[in-house]
């Protein structure tokens, strides 16, 4: 995809978010676009940064480490601005040190081992980060995420035992399910636990997620195009 095409698609997504937010009767700034740049290189990402996008999501710690320090510095040199980088993929405990150093928000806390590893690293680096708990709303055995019925207790443990700052939930609905019920479940869980952040909705369903109350939508292919084969 050309730089012009990617920026045009970014603007189209921004317009769709604005329209969906207005249609839902929500404030204009209620929804944050997380541009999912996984698999794409720095050259493909920079046009979005130049067009004003500041929040990005990456799935893999090692991949992000290979491109984001340079992109951050390039933006800092050009505009004095900062990137807000979210980890939206599963995290292994042996990557906690790198993740805490690189990312600004961890969206995929889903077990005590990860919560403990992150808390230890945040203390060592003096870098407390906001975190989300990933909820497996479809109860899929192959997918990461805490069971919905365990979500509130897990949030309490993350806060009280591990000392993490948990301010929301995220989910990835089953690919073959209508997403609406999964978004409704996540919002209900967030309401019940008093969490303000609801990260839900991707390229194919983010307008539905906004209607249901998403505060963050994670959009990749609708901006950057089809992902290159690994």
C-alpha positions as CSV (number, residue, x, y, z in Angstrom):
1,X,0.0,0.0,0.0
2,X,1.3,3.5,-0.8
3,X,1.8,6.1,1.8
4,X,-1.1,8.2,0.4
5,X,-3.4,5.2,0.5
6,X,-2.6,4.3,4.1
7,X,-3.1,7.9,5.3
8,X,-6.4,8.0,3.4
9,X,-7.5,4.8,5.1
10,X,-6.5,6.2,8.5
11,X,-8.6,9.3,7.9
12,X,-11.5,7.1,6.8
13,X,-11.2,5.1,10.1
14,X,-11.1,8.3,12.1
15,X,-14.2,9.5,10.3
16,X,-16.0,6.3,11.0
17,X,-15.1,6.4,14.7
18,X,-16.4,10.0,14.9
19,X,-19.6,9.0,13.2
20,X,-20.1,5.9,15.4
21,X,-19.4,7.9,18.5
22,X,-21.8,10.6,17.6
23,X,-24.5,8.1,16.7
24,X,-24.1,6.5,20.1
25,X,-24.6,9.9,21.7
26,X,-21.1,9.8,23.3
27,X,-18.6,12.6,23.7
28,X,-16.4,13.2,20.6
29,X,-13.3,12.2,22.6
30,X,-14.8,9.1,24.2
31,X,-12.9,6.6,21.9
32,X,-9.2,6.2,21.4
33,X,-7.9,4.7,18.1
34,X,-5.2,2.1,18.7
35,X,-3.5,1.6,15.3
36,X,-2.4,-2.0,15.2
37,X,1.0,-2.0,13.4
38,X,2.1,-5.6,14.0
39,X,4.0,-7.1,11.1
40,X,4.4,-3.7,9.4
41,X,7.8,-2.1,9.3
42,X,8.9,1.4,10.3
43,X,8.5,2.7,6.7
44,X,4.8,1.6,6.6
45,X,4.1,3.0,10.1
46,X,5.7,6.5,9.7
47,X,3.0,8.0,7.4
48,X,0.4,7.3,10.1
49,X,2.6,9.0,12.7
50,X,3.2,11.9,10.4
51,X,-0.6,12.2,9.9
52,X,-1.0,12.6,13.7
53,X,-1.7,9.1,15.0
54,X,0.0,8.7,18.4
55,X,-1.5,5.5,19.9
56,X,-0.3,2.2,18.5
57,X,-0.6,-1.5,19.3
58,X,1.9,-4.3,18.9
59,X,1.5,-8.1,19.5
60,X,5.1,-9.1,20.0
61,X,7.7,-7.6,22.3
62,X,10.7,-8.5,20.2
63,X,9.2,-7.2,17.0
64,X,8.2,-3.9,18.7
65,X,11.7,-3.5,20.1
66,X,13.1,-3.7,16.6
67,X,11.2,-0.7,15.3
68,X,9.7,1.5,17.9
69,X,12.7,3.1,19.7
70,X,13.8,4.5,16.3
71,X,10.3,5.7,15.4
72,X,9.8,7.3,18.8
73,X,13.1,9.2,18.5
74,X,12.3,10.3,14.9
75,X,9.0,11.8,16.1
76,X,10.6,13.4,19.1
77,X,13.3,15.0,16.9
78,X,10.7,16.2,14.4
79,X,7.9,17.4,16.6
80,X,8.8,16.9,20.2
81,X,5.8,14.6,20.6
82,X,5.5,11.1,22.2
83,X,4.0,7.8,21.2
84,X,1.7,5.8,23.4
85,X,2.5,2.1,22.7
86,X,0.2,-0.7,23.8
87,X,1.1,-4.4,24.1
88,X,-2.0,-6.1,22.8
89,X,-0.6,-9.6,22.3
90,X,0.1,-12.4,24.8
91,X,3.1,-11.8,27.1
92,X,5.5,-14.4,28.4
93,X,7.0,-13.8,31.8
94,X,10.6,-13.9,30.4
95,X,9.7,-10.9,28.3
96,X,8.3,-8.8,31.2
97,X,11.5,-6.7,31.6
98,X,11.6,-5.7,27.9
99,X,7.8,-5.1,27.9
100,X,7.9,-2.7,30.8
101,X,10.8,-0.8,29.3
102,X,9.2,-0.5,25.9
103,X,5.4,-0.2,26.3
104,X,3.2,2.4,27.9
105,X,0.2,0.1,28.5
106,X,-0.1,-3.6,28.8
107,X,-3.5,-4.8,27.6
108,X,-3.1,-8.6,28.1
109,X,-2.7,-9.4,31.8
110,X,-4.4,-12.8,32.1
111,X,-2.7,-14.8,34.9
112,X,-1.0,-14.3,38.2
113,X,2.4,-15.3,36.9
114,X,2.3,-12.4,34.4
115,X,0.9,-10.0,36.9
116,X,3.7,-10.8,39.4
117,X,6.4,-10.6,36.7
118,X,5.1,-7.2,35.5
119,X,4.8,-5.8,39.0
120,X,8.4,-6.9,39.8
121,X,9.8,-5.2,36.7
122,X,7.8,-2.0,37.2
123,X,9.2,-1.7,40.7
124,X,12.8,-2.4,39.4
125,X,12.5,0.1,36.6
126,X,10.5,2.6,38.6
127,X,8.0,2.6,35.7
128,X,4.5,1.9,36.8
129,X,2.2,1.2,33.8
130,X,-1.5,1.1,33.5
131,X,-2.7,-2.4,32.6
132,X,-5.8,-4.1,31.3
133,X,-7.1,-7.6,32.1
134,X,-7.8,-9.7,29.1
135,X,-11.1,-11.5,29.4
136,X,-11.8,-14.6,27.3
137,X,-15.4,-13.7,26.7
138,X,-15.9,-16.8,24.4
139,X,-14.4,-19.2,26.9
140,X,-12.2,-20.5,24.1
141,X,-9.7,-23.1,25.5
142,X,-7.0,-22.1,22.9
143,X,-7.2,-18.4,23.6
144,X,-5.6,-16.3,26.3
145,X,-7.7,-14.4,28.8
146,X,-9.3,-14.8,32.2
147,X,-12.7,-16.5,32.5
148,X,-15.5,-14.0,32.8
149,X,-16.7,-15.4,36.1
150,X,-13.1,-15.0,37.5
151,X,-12.5,-11.4,36.2
152,X,-13.5,-9.4,39.3
153,X,-11.5,-11.6,41.7
154,X,-8.5,-11.5,39.4
155,X,-8.6,-7.7,39.2
156,X,-8.6,-7.6,43.0
157,X,-5.6,-9.9,43.2
158,X,-3.7,-7.9,40.6
159,X,-4.3,-4.8,42.7
160,X,-4.0,-6.1,46.2
161,X,-1.5,-8.9,45.9
162,X,0.7,-7.7,43.0
163,X,0.2,-3.9,43.2
164,X,-0.7,-3.4,39.6
165,X,-2.8,-0.5,38.3
166,X,-5.7,-2.1,36.5
167,X,-8.0,0.3,34.9
168,X,-9.9,-1.8,32.4
169,X,-10.6,-4.9,30.4
170,X,-9.9,-6.0,26.8
171,X,-11.4,-8.8,24.8
172,X,-11.1,-10.6,21.4
173,X,-14.4,-12.2,20.5
174,X,-14.5,-15.6,18.8
175,X,-14.0,-15.2,15.1
176,X,-17.2,-17.0,14.2
177,X,-19.5,-15.3,16.8
178,X,-21.5,-12.1,16.5
179,X,-19.3,-9.7,18.5
180,X,-22.2,-7.7,20.1
181,X,-22.8,-10.1,23.0
182,X,-19.1,-10.3,23.8
183,X,-18.8,-6.5,23.9
184,X,-21.9,-6.3,26.1
185,X,-20.4,-8.9,28.5
186,X,-17.1,-6.9,28.7
187,X,-18.9,-3.7,29.4
188,X,-21.0,-5.3,32.1
189,X,-17.9,-6.7,33.8
190,X,-16.2,-3.3,33.6
191,X,-19.3,-1.6,35.1
192,X,-19.5,-4.2,37.9
193,X,-15.9,-3.7,38.8
194,X,-15.8,0.1,38.3
195,X,-13.2,0.0,35.5
196,X,-13.3,2.9,33.0
197,X,-11.3,1.4,30.1
198,X,-12.9,-1.1,27.6
199,X,-10.6,-2.1,24.8
200,X,-12.7,-4.0,22.3
201,X,-13.4,-3.9,18.6
202,X,-11.2,-4.4,15.6
203,X,-11.2,-3.6,11.9
204,X,-14.3,-5.6,11.1
205,X,-16.5,-4.6,14.1
206,X,-15.3,-1.4,15.8
207,X,-18.4,0.6,15.0
208,X,-20.4,-2.1,16.9
209,X,-17.9,-1.9,19.8
210,X,-18.3,1.9,20.0
211,X,-22.1,1.6,20.1
212,X,-21.6,-0.8,23.0
213,X,-19.3,1.4,24.9
214,X,-15.7,0.8,23.8
215,X,-13.2,3.4,25.0
216,X,-10.4,1.9,22.8
217,X,-10.7,0.2,19.4
218,X,-7.7,-1.7,18.0
219,X,-7.7,-1.3,14.2
220,X,-5.0,-2.6,11.9
221,X,-5.8,-3.9,8.5
222,X,-8.4,-1.2,7.9
223,X,-5.5,1.3,8.2
224,X,-2.4,-0.5,7.0
225,X,-4.0,-3.0,4.6
226,X,-3.5,-6.7,4.3
227,X,-0.7,-7.9,6.6
228,X,2.4,-9.2,4.8
229,X,3.0,-12.9,5.1
230,X,5.6,-13.8,7.7
